Amino acid sequence: MFKQVLAGVGAGALLLGLTACGGGDDSGDGGSGDGLVVGFAQVGAESAWRTANSESVKSAAEADDRIAELKFVDGQQEQEKQIEAIRNFITQQVDVIVLAPVVETGWTDVLQEAEDAGIPVVLADRGVEAADEDLYVTRLGSDFAEEGRKAGAWAVETFADDPDGTRILELQGTTGSAPANDRKSGFFEVLDAEGLNYELVDSQSGNFTAEEGKAVMETFITTHGLEGIDLLYAHNDEMGLGAIQAIEEAGFKPGEDIQIIIVDGSKAGFQAGVDGKLNYIVECNPVFGEQLMDVVVDVANGESMEKFTPVEEGVFDSTQFEAELPNRQF
Ligand code: GYE
């Protein structure tokens, strides 16, 4: 009965957190009572991946008796908003802060403030620069460099015998974000190590959104044309799907006239694959809410942990798109 009441409070506070954007007046009594008060500074709502991730964390917190309340703040892809949220969590004396940092740098001061207040920080999804490693307990998320390497391995396999060299366009994620930095470095690391003869014709950020991905692809097409371009590497589904629209509007066939790799693997991404509009999907798994709650509880109990806990993920080529589509959770 008591737990049910707590769960109800948690859900209400969650709505408050959304509208009040971290300035909610429902201050948690962190540290006392049954169950933990957790503050989650999320990146935003830029992609299907992100929506599924928020949903997974919220529902896991609600279902978990060990969690009294989740204070959820959508940072709208702005670091300043996330920093403000963390400062509010500190004022509210939450038990654990969970941060999905939009970019890698610029966190030292606020993470230090959390440490000074004695509140442990867990990174979910994205990472921060190595210099700040001592200011968080652990990161639960994907190995983005490995995702880039998987994309690179397929590119090498697909284009190794191309006598003229492979001409590549790249749509990068949010500038300065861990997945943009690492998906890029992992990809080119493999191309270089395997000695693929390639040219990076252009590479710009599409900020992980469909709109910006489409706009950048339009500029690519205007600037370089599409004839003679072999491959588009998009760091997420939304940018790839936006680019597909731009390619079609320019009168070309995505997946045929230009091969396309995306990272994430949403339903919409797989559907585009089934429709023959893209060629390779590197999976990035957002559904780690339950795992995150375990980490949060362990951290609150002061247990020692690994600095990084990877989420399991796979890869899919065109022979697998149709069979995998019904399995997708987001
Ligand atoms: O790939 C992208 C989202 O940080 C792994 O962020 C995440 C990325 C994901 O916007 O779709």
Boltz pocket constraint, residues with backbone or C-beta under 6 A from the ligand:
constraints:
  - pocket:
      binder: B
      contacts: [[A, 46], [A, 47], [A, 48], [A, 49], [A, 50], [A, 125], [A, 126], [A, 142], [A, 179], [A, 207], [A, 208], [A, 235], [A, 236], [A, 237], [A, 238], [A, 263], [A, 264], [A, 284]]
      max_distance: 6.0
